[in-house]
Amino acid sequence: MLVDEIWDFKSLNMGRELEIAGEFIYDSAKEAMSIRGLNNTYEINIILYTGAVGIERLQKIYLCLVAPDPTDVSSMPKCLGKHNHIDLQHEVNKFSKDNLKKML
């Protein structure tokens, strides 16, 4: 895949994912601003869940954007197929440190 094709693939697909992640985070924040108390555990669970889904999607977007070739499944982190924030964050930290070292 050529560099321009990879960039087009990433920008189109990840743009839509970013929109979805933003909707989850916005809905979570909007609900959090409207709760009247902490006694409704169902409402609190929905707020935390939708916020967590939005953050997970942001983590996955970042990992897809820093991957050299998104069509090469073997080069993608294995945690992308799972719902584990800790594993995703470890991968985000790894890529961030590697990229910072290259920039310095």
Secondary structure, DSSP 8 states (H G I E B T S, - for coil): --HHHHHHHHHHHHHHHHHHHHHHHHHHHHHHHH---S--HHHHHHHHHHHHHHHHHHHHHHHHHHSS-TT-GGGS-GGGGS--HHHHHHHHHHHHHHHHHHH-
